[in-house]
Amino acid sequence: MEKRQLLLLGSFVAFYYLIHIVYDMPYLVHGNPRFDWVPANGREWLARVWDIGFFFLFAFIPYRALCRWWPQKQMAPIGLLLLSLPVIFLLRYWLEHGSTGRNIRLRTFFLDHLFYMLISLVFGVIFYFIRWSRYKELQQKDLEIQNRQSELSFLRSQINPHFLFNSLNNIYSLVYQGSEQALTAIAGLSDLLRYMLYDAAEKVPLATEMDYIRKYIGLQQLRFDHPVAVEVKVEGKMEGVAIPPLLLIPFVENAFKHGDLDRGGLSIYLQSSAQKTFFYCTNRKGSQQKDPGGGIGLENVKRRLSLLYPGKHVFLVEEGPVNFSINLELRHD
């Protein structure tokens, strides 16, 4: 028997006892109960099991009919199956009247059992719709999770070509100029691509992400004929702290792409603990116009943060007349 059917049976047995106790309450108050919790002998036990089994059918048959045909809104099979309930009732009447020789009028037998038959049927229907509503709720949550994962995968996939196109442009410039740094740039790009392609876990150690950022900075510095002032300062402990991969790199990428690093340089500050991570990135604003795809990075990060850290992050963009700064706070609780 399936788990949900066992749950229906267990719930119905408890319901059966509850209804009989409530129905017997007036007699119980006067010290003359008519319903025994525990039958006195084997014959009474058998009669109790038979009684529970009979009324359980009035709950189980509607429940199974709804499970089988309600999702497809097939009402005709449900109605046909419900016609078996009068047959079950007449079978019990025959067993207790015809086979035992007890003289019980059908009308009297019907009225004695009508209340319990109806309430058992209602119990089966209500039990089904409670389970159905729960199933639909779980199905909706599962769909939301799948959509969320699909969107996160899409957002992450956006980062890779965006970064790749920028890096290839830089390497192309080095090759075109005949720079000896071209081979170094290709090797650095290979390391970065390996991180993007093979470190595809939902979260990676914060130290791994920062190592990726340092390698990215090293690759970007090859573009310049002179050293670029880049300051990376890390405080606190990164052990045991994990974040989604490629979450911080768009800030650094935008700084190299749109900032004026010749005059202002780039400053990155990270402070981390088991409860919270703070990331700060600032650079001097450049005068060049942004290309049409230049906004992918920040918009991507905003959306990822809303999905991955709902109510657990603070993201601020400060754009002054000279500098452009990013402030990001992540809570790990």
C-alpha positions as CSV (number, residue, x, y, z in Angstrom):
1,M,0.0,0.0,0.0
2,E,1.3,3.4,-0.9
3,K,2.4,5.8,1.8
4,R,-0.4,8.3,1.1
5,Q,-3.0,5.4,1.4
6,L,-1.5,4.3,4.7
7,L,-1.8,7.9,5.8
8,L,-5.4,7.9,4.8
9,L,-6.1,4.7,6.7
10,G,-4.3,5.9,9.9
11,S,-6.1,9.3,9.7
12,F,-9.4,7.6,9.2
13,V,-9.0,5.2,12.2
14,A,-8.3,8.2,14.4
15,F,-11.3,10.0,12.8
16,Y,-13.5,7.0,13.4
17,Y,-12.7,6.9,17.1
18,L,-13.1,10.6,17.4
19,I,-16.6,10.6,15.8
20,H,-17.8,7.7,17.9
21,I,-16.5,9.3,21.1
22,V,-18.2,12.6,20.3
23,Y,-21.4,10.7,19.4
24,D,-21.2,8.8,22.7
25,M,-20.5,11.9,24.8
26,P,-24.0,12.3,26.2
27,Y,-24.0,8.7,27.5
28,L,-20.4,9.1,28.7
29,V,-21.4,12.2,30.8
30,H,-24.1,10.1,32.6
31,G,-21.6,7.3,33.3
32,N,-23.2,4.9,30.8
33,P,-20.9,4.9,27.7
34,R,-22.0,2.7,24.8
35,F,-18.7,2.8,22.9
36,D,-15.7,0.8,24.1
37,W,-12.3,2.1,23.2
38,V,-10.8,-1.4,23.5
39,P,-13.0,-4.4,22.7
40,A,-13.3,-7.0,25.4
41,N,-12.6,-10.1,23.4
42,G,-11.6,-11.4,20.0
43,R,-15.1,-11.5,18.6
44,E,-15.6,-7.8,19.5
45,W,-12.2,-7.0,18.0
46,L,-13.3,-8.7,14.8
47,A,-16.5,-6.7,14.7
48,R,-14.6,-3.5,15.3
49,V,-12.2,-4.2,12.5
50,W,-15.1,-5.1,10.2
51,D,-16.9,-1.9,11.1
52,I,-13.9,0.3,10.5
53,G,-13.2,-1.5,7.2
54,F,-16.7,-1.0,6.0
55,F,-16.8,2.7,6.7
56,F,-13.2,3.1,5.4
57,L,-14.4,2.0,2.0
58,F,-16.8,5.0,1.9
59,A,-13.7,7.2,2.4
60,F,-11.3,5.2,0.3
61,I,-13.3,4.8,-2.9
62,P,-14.1,8.5,-3.4
63,Y,-10.5,9.3,-2.5
64,R,-9.1,6.8,-5.1
65,A,-11.7,8.0,-7.7
66,L,-10.6,11.6,-7.3
67,C,-6.9,10.6,-7.4
68,R,-7.4,8.8,-10.6
69,W,-9.8,11.1,-12.6
70,W,-10.1,14.5,-10.9
71,P,-6.9,16.0,-12.3
72,Q,-8.2,15.3,-15.8
73,K,-11.7,16.5,-14.8
74,Q,-13.3,13.2,-15.8
75,M,-16.5,13.3,-13.9
76,A,-18.2,10.2,-15.5
77,P,-15.7,7.6,-14.1
78,I,-15.9,9.2,-10.7
79,G,-19.7,8.9,-10.7
80,L,-19.6,5.3,-11.9
81,L,-17.2,4.3,-9.2
82,L,-19.3,6.0,-6.5
83,L,-22.2,3.8,-7.6
84,S,-20.2,0.9,-5.9
85,L,-21.0,2.4,-2.5
86,P,-24.7,1.4,-2.5
87,V,-23.5,-2.1,-3.5
88,I,-21.2,-2.2,-0.5
89,F,-23.9,-1.1,1.7
90,L,-26.4,-3.7,0.5
91,L,-23.6,-6.4,0.8
92,R,-23.1,-5.5,4.5
93,Y,-26.9,-5.5,5.0
94,W,-27.1,-9.0,3.5
95,L,-24.2,-10.2,5.6
96,E,-25.7,-8.9,8.9
97,H,-29.3,-9.7,8.0
98,G,-29.5,-12.6,5.6
99,S,-26.5,-14.7,6.6
100,T,-26.8,-14.2,10.4
101,G,-30.6,-14.6,10.5
102,R,-31.0,-11.2,12.3
103,N,-34.3,-9.6,11.4
104,I,-33.3,-6.0,10.6
105,R,-35.4,-3.8,8.4
106,L,-33.5,-2.2,5.5
107,R,-34.8,1.2,6.3
108,T,-33.7,0.9,10.0
109,F,-30.3,-0.4,8.9
110,F,-29.9,2.4,6.5
111,L,-30.8,5.2,8.9
112,D,-28.5,3.6,11.6
113,H,-25.5,3.8,9.2
114,L,-26.4,6.8,7.1
115,F,-24.6,9.4,9.3
116,Y,-21.4,7.4,9.4
117,M,-21.4,6.6,5.7
118,L,-21.9,10.2,4.7
119,I,-19.3,11.5,7.1
120,S,-16.8,8.9,6.0
121,L,-17.4,9.9,2.4
122,V,-16.9,13.6,3.2
123,F,-13.7,12.6,5.1
124,G,-12.3,10.9,2.0
125,V,-13.1,13.9,-0.3
126,I,-11.7,16.4,2.1
127,F,-8.6,14.3,2.7
128,Y,-8.0,14.2,-1.1
129,F,-8.4,17.9,-1.6
130,I,-6.1,18.7,1.3
131,R,-3.4,16.4,-0.2
132,W,-4.1,17.9,-3.7
133,S,-3.7,21.4,-2.5
134,R,-0.5,20.4,-0.7
135,Y,0.7,18.7,-3.9
136,K,0.0,21.8,-6.0
137,E,1.8,23.9,-3.5
138,L,4.9,21.7,-3.6
139,Q,4.6,21.6,-7.4
140,Q,4.6,25.4,-7.6
141,K,7.6,25.6,-5.2
142,D,9.5,23.1,-7.3
143,L,8.6,25.0,-10.4
144,E,9.9,28.2,-8.8
145,I,13.1,26.5,-7.8
146,Q,13.6,25.2,-11.3
147,N,13.0,28.6,-12.8
148,R,15.3,30.1,-10.3
149,Q,18.1,27.7,-11.1
150,S,17.5,28.2,-14.8
151,E,17.7,31.9,-14.4
152,L,20.9,31.7,-12.3
153,S,22.5,29.4,-14.9
154,F,21.5,31.9,-17.6
155,L,22.9,34.8,-15.6
156,R,26.2,33.0,-15.0
157,S,26.5,32.0,-18.6
158,Q,26.2,35.7,-19.5
159,I,29.4,36.5,-17.5
160,N,31.6,34.0,-19.4
161,P,31.2,35.4,-22.9
162,H,31.2,39.0,-21.6
163,F,34.6,38.4,-20.0
164,L,35.8,36.2,-22.8
165,F,35.1,38.8,-25.5
166,N,37.0,41.5,-23.5
167,S,40.0,39.3,-22.8
168,L,40.2,38.2,-26.4
169,N,40.2,41.8,-27.5
170,N,43.1,42.5,-25.1
171,I,45.1,39.5,-26.4
172,Y,44.4,40.5,-29.9
173,S,45.8,43.9,-29.3
174,L,49.0,42.4,-27.7
175,V,49.4,40.0,-30.7
176,Y,48.8,42.8,-33.2
177,Q,51.5,44.9,-31.5
178,G,53.9,41.9,-31.4
179,S,54.1,42.1,-27.6
180,E,56.1,39.4,-25.8
181,Q,53.3,39.5,-23.2
182,A,50.9,37.9,-25.6
183,L,51.9,34.3,-24.6
184,T,51.6,35.2,-20.9
185,A,48.2,36.6,-21.5
186,I,47.1,33.4,-23.3
187,A,48.3,31.3,-20.4
188,G,46.5,33.6,-17.9
189,L,43.3,33.4,-19.9
190,S,43.6,29.6,-19.9
191,D,43.7,29.5,-16.1
192,L,40.7,31.8,-15.8
193,L,38.7,29.8,-18.3
194,R,39.5,26.6,-16.4
195,Y,38.0,28.2,-13.3
196,M,34.9,29.3,-15.1
197,L,34.3,25.9,-16.8
198,Y,35.3,23.4,-14.2
199,D,34.6,25.2,-10.9
200,A,30.8,25.1,-11.6
201,A,29.7,24.4,-8.0
202,E,26.8,26.5,-6.6
203,K,29.3,28.1,-4.2
204,V,33.1,28.3,-4.1
205,P,35.5,29.3,-1.4
206,L,35.9,33.1,-1.1
207,A,39.7,32.6,-1.3
208,T,39.2,30.9,-4.7
209,E,37.2,33.8,-6.0
210,M,39.8,36.3,-4.8
211,D,42.5,34.3,-6.4
212,Y,40.5,34.4,-9.6
213,I,40.3,38.2,-9.3
214,R,44.0,38.6,-8.8
215,K,44.7,36.5,-11.9
216,Y,42.2,38.6,-13.9
217,I,43.9,41.8,-12.7
218,G,47.3,40.4,-13.8
219,L,45.8,39.6,-17.2
220,Q,44.3,43.0,-17.6
221,Q,47.6,44.8,-16.6
222,L,49.3,43.3,-19.6
223,R,47.3,45.8,-21.7
224,F,49.3,48.7,-20.4
225,D,52.8,49.8,-21.3
226,H,53.3,51.0,-17.8
227,P,52.4,49.6,-14.3
228,V,48.9,50.3,-13.3
229,A,48.2,51.2,-9.7
230,V,46.0,48.4,-8.4
231,E,45.6,47.9,-4.6
232,V,44.0,44.8,-3.3
233,K,43.5,44.7,0.5
234,V,42.0,41.7,2.3
235,E,41.2,41.6,6.0
236,G,39.6,39.0,8.2
237,K,39.4,35.3,7.7
238,M,38.2,33.7,4.5
239,E,38.3,30.2,5.7
240,G,34.9,28.5,5.7
241,V,33.3,31.4,3.7
242,A,31.8,30.5,0.4
243,I,30.0,32.7,-2.2
244,P,28.5,32.0,-5.7
245,P,31.3,31.9,-8.3
246,L,31.9,34.9,-10.5
247,L,29.9,37.2,-8.3
248,L,32.6,39.8,-7.7
249,I,34.4,39.8,-11.0
250,P,32.0,42.1,-12.9
251,F,32.9,45.0,-10.6
252,V,36.6,44.6,-11.4
253,E,35.9,44.0,-15.0
254,N,33.8,47.3,-15.3
255,A,36.6,49.2,-13.6
256,F,39.2,48.1,-16.2
257,K,36.7,48.5,-19.1
258,H,35.2,51.9,-18.2
259,G,37.6,53.4,-15.6
260,D,40.5,55.8,-16.2
261,L,43.2,53.6,-14.6
262,D,46.1,55.6,-16.1
263,R,45.3,58.5,-13.7
264,G,43.4,57.1,-10.8
265,G,44.2,53.4,-10.5
266,L,41.9,50.8,-8.9
267,S,41.3,50.0,-5.2
268,I,39.7,46.8,-3.9
269,Y,39.0,46.1,-0.3
270,L,37.6,42.9,1.1
271,Q,36.7,42.2,4.8
272,S,35.3,38.9,5.6
273,S,34.1,36.8,8.6
274,A,31.9,33.8,9.2
275,Q,28.8,36.1,9.4
276,K,29.4,38.8,6.9
277,T,31.5,39.7,3.8
278,F,32.1,43.3,2.7
279,F,33.5,44.1,-0.7
280,Y,34.5,47.6,-1.9
281,C,35.8,48.6,-5.3
282,T,36.5,52.1,-6.5
283,N,38.1,53.5,-9.6
284,R,38.4,56.8,-11.4
285,K,35.7,57.3,-14.0
286,G,36.7,57.3,-17.6
287,S,35.6,59.8,-20.2
288,Q,34.8,57.2,-23.0
289,Q,31.3,56.2,-23.9
290,K,30.1,52.9,-22.7
291,D,29.4,50.3,-25.4
292,P,25.9,48.8,-25.7
293,G,26.9,45.7,-23.8
294,G,28.7,47.6,-21.0
295,G,25.8,47.3,-18.5
296,I,25.5,43.5,-18.6
297,G,27.8,43.0,-15.6
298,L,26.1,45.2,-12.9
299,E,22.6,44.3,-14.0
300,N,23.6,40.7,-13.9
301,V,25.0,41.0,-10.4
302,K,21.9,42.8,-9.1
303,R,19.6,40.1,-10.4
304,R,21.8,37.3,-9.0
305,L,22.0,39.0,-5.6
306,S,18.2,39.2,-5.5
307,L,17.9,35.5,-6.2
308,L,20.8,34.2,-4.1
309,Y,20.7,36.6,-1.1
310,P,17.1,37.8,-0.8
311,G,17.0,40.2,2.2
312,K,20.6,39.3,3.1
313,H,22.6,41.8,1.1
314,V,23.2,45.5,0.7
315,F,24.3,46.7,-2.8
316,L,25.2,50.3,-3.3
317,V,26.6,52.1,-6.3
318,E,28.2,55.5,-5.7
319,E,28.9,57.5,-8.9
320,G,30.5,60.8,-8.1
321,P,32.0,63.4,-10.5
322,V,35.4,61.7,-10.3
323,N,35.1,58.2,-8.9
324,F,32.9,55.2,-9.4
325,S,32.5,53.0,-6.3
326,I,30.7,49.7,-5.5
327,N,29.8,48.7,-1.9
328,L,28.5,45.1,-1.4
329,E,27.7,43.5,1.9
330,L,26.7,39.8,2.1
331,R,25.3,38.1,5.2
332,H,26.0,34.4,5.5
333,D,23.5,33.6,8.3
